[in-house]
Amino acid sequence: MLDQPVGSVEDGFAGLVGENHGTIRWAQLLWPEVPELGYGGRVEHDGVTLVFNCDDAGTDLQVGAHTVCVGLHRIRDAGRYTAWLAEQVGRSVIGPPYR
């Protein structure tokens, strides 16, 4: 799926997953630099995981809801930066960070 644009496969994948557990992961993302939040932008280990019917990318416990997990590594105040990212798309962080 590396050559597929965002928005081109998600609906079809969700239809295939149905009520089962499934994930789509976009890796090696370059987040915007926000120096005042301590983030200079880089790609190593950062990404987004869209989790279908679960509340965590690391489990298969089905909860009937979809979750977006944002991966940020080695950021001193990842919580503030994650909140900033969510605000950029009109959303908010709903859970605590995990390692």
Phi, psi and chi 1 to 4 in degrees:
 res  aa     phi    psi   chi1   chi2   chi3   chi4
   1 MET       -    6.3  -69.5 -168.0   -2.4      -
   2 LEU   -60.2  -29.2  -66.6  175.7      -      -
   3 ASP   -98.2   10.3   60.9  -14.5      -      -
   4 GLN   -93.6  131.0  -59.0  -58.2  -50.5      -
   5 PRO   -70.7  151.6   21.7  -28.4      -      -
   6 VAL   -57.1  135.9  172.4      -      -      -
   7 GLY    93.9   -5.5      -      -      -      -
   8 SER   -95.3  -16.0   66.6      -      -      -
   9 VAL  -127.3  -14.7  -61.8      -      -      -
  10 GLU   -62.4  -46.3  -66.1   85.6  -17.4      -
  11 ASP   -64.8  -43.2  -71.2  -21.6      -      -
  12 GLY   -63.3  -40.7      -      -      -      -
  13 PHE   -64.6  -44.1 -174.0   80.8      -      -
  14 ALA   -59.8  -38.9      -      -      -      -
  15 GLY   -64.5  -38.7      -      -      -      -
  16 LEU   -69.8  -38.0  -69.9  171.3      -      -
  17 VAL   -68.2  -39.2  168.8      -      -      -
  18 GLY    59.7 -123.5      -      -      -      -
  19 GLU   -94.4    4.7  -65.4 -178.7   14.0      -
  20 ASN   -85.2  172.6  -62.4  -54.6      -      -
  21 HIS   -82.1  138.5  170.9  -99.1      -      -
  22 GLY  -160.6  158.3      -      -      -      -
  23 THR  -140.0  149.9   61.1      -      -      -
  24 ILE  -124.6  130.8  -62.3  175.5      -      -
  25 ARG  -122.5  129.8  172.6  145.3  175.4   84.1
  26 TRP  -106.1  116.9  -68.4  -89.6      -      -
  27 ALA  -110.7  168.2      -      -      -      -
  28 GLN    59.3   40.1  -56.8  -66.8  -49.2      -
  29 LEU   -80.9  146.8  -61.8  178.0      -      -
  30 LEU  -107.0  101.4 -179.8   58.0      -      -
  31 TRP   -72.9  157.4  -62.1  113.2      -      -
  32 PRO   -63.3  142.7  -13.5   22.2      -      -
  33 GLU   -71.4  132.6  -68.3 -175.1   23.7      -
  34 VAL  -139.0   80.9 -175.7      -      -      -
  35 PRO   -57.1  -34.4  -21.4   30.1      -      -
  36 GLU   -66.9  -16.0   61.4  -88.2   20.6      -
  37 LEU  -103.5    6.0  -64.6  179.6      -      -
  38 GLY    81.2   23.2      -      -      -      -
  39 TYR  -123.4  122.6 -170.0   71.0      -      -
  40 GLY   -98.3   -0.6      -      -      -      -
  41 GLY    78.6  121.2      -      -      -      -
  42 ARG  -164.7  171.1   44.3  178.5  -97.3  -77.7
  43 VAL  -111.2  -15.7  -62.2      -      -      -
  44 GLU   -61.4  114.4 -177.5 -177.3  -10.9      -
  45 HIS    71.3   -2.1  -55.9  -63.1      -      -
  46 ASP   -85.7  148.2  -70.7   -1.4      -      -
  47 GLY   179.0 -174.2      -      -      -      -
  48 VAL  -131.4  136.9  172.0      -      -      -
  49 THR  -121.6  123.5  -56.1      -      -      -
  50 LEU   -94.8  117.0  175.4   56.3      -      -
  51 VAL  -108.7  122.8 -175.1      -      -      -
  52 PHE   -94.0  128.4  -65.9   86.6      -      -
  53 ASN    64.0   22.6  -59.4  -49.1      -      -
  54 CYS  -142.3  162.8  -69.8      -      -      -
  55 ASP  -106.9    8.0   63.3   -5.3      -      -
  56 ASP  -155.5  139.0 -174.3  -26.8      -      -
  57 ALA   -70.0  -16.3      -      -      -      -
  58 GLY   -99.8   16.5      -      -      -      -
  59 THR  -141.7  162.9 -176.5      -      -      -
  60 ASP  -117.5   18.0   59.3    1.7      -      -
  61 LEU   -70.1  111.8  177.3   64.8      -      -
  62 GLN   -79.7  133.7  -66.7 -179.9  -65.9      -
  63 VAL  -123.3   -0.9  -64.0      -      -      -
  64 GLY    77.3   14.0      -      -      -      -
  65 ALA  -133.9  159.8      -      -      -      -
  66 HIS  -103.6  149.1  -52.2  -40.0      -      -
  67 THR  -134.9  145.5  -54.5      -      -      -
  68 VAL  -109.7  120.8  175.6      -      -      -
  69 CYS  -106.6  128.4  -58.5      -      -      -
  70 VAL  -105.0  125.7  176.6      -      -      -
  71 GLY   -99.3  116.3      -      -      -      -
  72 LEU  -128.9  127.5  -61.1  167.0      -      -
  73 HIS  -120.8  142.9  -65.6   74.6      -      -
  74 ARG    58.7   43.3  -63.0 -171.9 -173.2  109.6
  75 ILE  -114.2  127.4  -60.8  176.3      -      -
  76 ARG   -55.7  -47.0 -175.5  174.4   18.4  134.8
  77 ASP  -121.5   66.8 -167.1   -5.0      -      -
  78 ALA   -60.9  -31.4      -      -      -      -
  79 GLY   -60.6  -44.9      -      -      -      -
  80 ARG   -65.5  -41.2  -76.5 -178.0   55.6 -149.8
  81 TYR   -68.7  -41.4 -174.2   74.1      -      -
  82 THR   -61.0  -42.5  -55.6      -      -      -
  83 ALA   -61.3  -40.8      -      -      -      -
  84 TRP   -61.9  -45.0 -179.7   87.2      -      -
  85 LEU   -59.1  -46.7  -79.3  172.7      -      -
  86 ALA   -60.6  -41.4      -      -      -      -
  87 GLU   -61.1  -31.3  -71.4  171.6   11.9      -
  88 GLN   -64.5  -23.2  -56.5  -47.8  -62.1      -
  89 VAL  -114.6   19.2  -66.3      -      -      -
  90 GLY    73.2   26.6      -      -      -      -
  91 ARG  -123.6  179.1  -58.6  -65.6 -178.6 -170.6
  92 SER  -138.4  160.2   62.2      -      -      -
  93 VAL   -75.8  132.5  174.7      -      -      -
  94 ILE  -109.6   -6.1   60.9  169.0      -      -
  95 GLY  -142.4  166.4      -      -      -      -
  96 PRO   -74.7  158.4   30.7  -36.2      -      -
  97 PRO   -68.2  152.7   17.7  -23.0      -      -
  98 TYR  -135.2  157.8   66.8   94.3      -      -
  99 ARG  -120.6      -  -63.4 -173.3 -174.8  -92.5
